[in-house]
Amino acid sequence: MDVTKYPPNVGVNDCVILFDGVCKLCNVWSQFIIKVDTQQRFKLCSVQSPEGQIILNHFEMPTDHFDTMLYVEGNQYFDKSDAFLNIVNKLRFPWRLLTIFKIIPKGLRNWLYDRIALNRYKLFGQYDYCILPTKENDNRFLKSESEK
């Protein structure tokens, strides 16, 4: 019997975006998702949070340095440009049009992604601590079972 193991706090239909909570670019991306994801398909989770660390461990990803956004859909994950393209594919028009970049070979897409990711603190800055969700958008963040 094949048993599919899901990351802790992630259900079959969950779509979770893990982001670097101290990165200013990543926080802008998270606010963008909250604004344009009117169907509330996505949950957000900082990689520095306990929930984020557990998910990273589940997929055997580094828990002490963060070079990529991770997108978790059920029991699978996508990183780098695949994460970005899978996310925008679930957004409404016109954002979905960004999936046109799938025509670029994955190696080149990821190389471009890495250039931004590896220099994001220099280019955009960083916070000294993770930004906390506001009361208005707290429901958009992944919670542990004990917090639900």
N, C-alpha and C positions, 0 to 999 in steps of 0.2 A: 504494500500500500504506500502510495506517495503522499507524504504529509508536507504541506506547504507551510513554512514557518514565517510568520510576519514579525516585523520589528515590534518591540514593546510600544504600546500606546498607538499603534497604527493598525487600522482595520482594512478589510478587503477593498473598500471603495475610497479609502482616504488618499488624498493627494497632498503631500507635505513638502514644503520648500524649506530646506535647511540653509541658513545664511550666516555669515560672519557678523555677529551682533555689534562689534566695535568698528566695523568698516562703514564709513559714511556712504559710499556708493551702494553697498549692500542694503543699508537702511533706506536709501532713496528707492531702490528696487522693491523693497518690501512695502513701502508706502504706495508705490505705483500699483502693486498687485492688489492691495486693499482697495484702492480707488477704482480700478478697472474690472476687477473680478466681482461683478455685481451679483453673480449667481453663488458666490462664496464657495467655489469648488475647492480652493486651496486653504490649507492651514500653514501657518508660518512657524518656524522653530529656529531659535538661535543655536548655532553649533556649540556655544559655550554653556548652554543650559543643561541641566541634568537629563532632560528628555533628548536633547540633541546629542549629547555624549553617548547615551545608550544606543541610539540609532546608528551613530558612527561605529561604535563597537560591534553592533550586529552585522554590519556590512564590512567589517575589518578595515575600516578607513582610519587615517590618523586622527587622534583626538587632541593633539597639542599644536598642530599648525594646519592652517586652512587655506588651501590653494584653489578651491573650487566650490561653487554652489552645488548642493546635492538636491535632486528632486526624487522623492520617493512616491511611488504609486503602488499601493498594496505591498507586495513582497519583493518588488524590484526597485532598483535605483538607476538614475541617470546622472552623469556628471558633465561638467564643462559645457561645450556647445550643445550636446544632446539634451542636457537639462534645460537650457534656455529654450531650445526649439520645441521640446515637448510641452513646456509651460505655455509659450505663446500660441501653440496650436490649440490650446483649450480656451483661449481668450476670444472675445468677440471681434468682429471686423472693426477697425482696420488692422488690429494688432496681429491677427492670425496670418496676415500677408507676410509677416517676417519669416515664415517657414520657407519662403523662397530660397533662403540661404542654405537649405539642405542640398542644393545643387552643388555647393562648394564641397570638395572632398573633406571628409571628417578630419584628416590629419592637418590640413590647412586651417580649418575652422578652429580646431583645438589649439593650434599654435597661436592664432590671433587671440583666442580666449585667454591663453596663458600669459600673453604679453600684458593684457589689462589686469588680470588677476594678480600677477606677481608684482605689479607696480601700483596697485590700487591705493595703498596708503600714501605713497608719494604724490600720486596724481590727485586724489580726492580727500585725503586725510583720514584720521581715525579718532574715535572717542576713547576716553580713558576707561569706560565701562560700557556694558551693554545697555542699550536704550530699552526701557520697559514699555510694554503695551499701555495705551491709554484706556480709560474706562470704555470709550466708544468702540475700540477695536480689539478688546481683550478676547472676545469670542473667536477671533481669527487666528489665535495662537494655539499650538498643540499643547495639551495638558496631559499630565500623568493620570492614571485611573483614579488616584486618590483625590485629585483636584477637580474632577468632572462633576 
